[in-house]
Amino acid sequence: MKCIDLYLRIRKDKIGYLRFILEGYDGLAQLTTIDAGQGLVRLLFPGSRYNEVLSLLDGVAVDINVQHYA
């Protein structure tokens, strides 16, 4: 199973919120904070769940001001 790394920049005060949401979806993705001050996070998830992760991010994009980083 191939895992995907997705780097995002989000509102720094919403890092915990996104982590909580991901945990609520039965560990859909693992969130690692790269730079809390800049809101830079990494999501690690199985490739088979790519569409689910993108769908979730679309749903919360406005709340967390998500930007694809790399």
N, C-alpha and C positions, 0 to 999 in steps of 0.2 A: 504494500500500500504506500503510495507516494503522498508525502505531506507537503503542504503549501505554506510558505511564509508570506504574509501580507503586512507591509508596514504602512501605518496610518498616522496622520497628525490629527488629533482631536482636541476639543477644549480640555485643558488640563484639569479643570474641576469635574470633568465627566469620566475620568479614567475608572474610578470605582464603580460608577453607574454601568459602564459598558461591561466591566468584569462581572458584575452582578447579573446582568442580562444574559451573558454567555453561559454562566453557571446555571441559570434557570432553564436554559435549553439543553440540559443534560450534558454539559461539557462540550457544546458545539465546537468551540475553539479554545485554545489556551492563549491567554493574554499575558504578555510580558511588557513591563514598562521599560522603555529604553532611556527616555529623558522626560521625567515628570514635569520639569519646568517648561518644556516646549510642547508637552502633550504628545510626544512621540511614543507609539506603542507598536508591538509586533503581535500579530495573530498567527498561530500555528494550528493547522487543521488538516484532516484528511482530504485529499483531492476529491473524493466522492461526495463531500459535503460543501463543495465550492458554491453551488447555486444557493444552498440554504444560508450560507454565511453572507453572500452578497444581498440576498433578500432581506435578511435581518438588518444589515448595515443601511440599506435603502430605507427601511422603516424607521430607523433612529437617526438618520443623517442630519436632519435639521436640529434635533435636540443636542447632538454632540459636535456639530460642525465638522463632520468627517471630511478629510482630504486624503487622497491616496498619496503616499510619500515616495515609495520606491517599488 
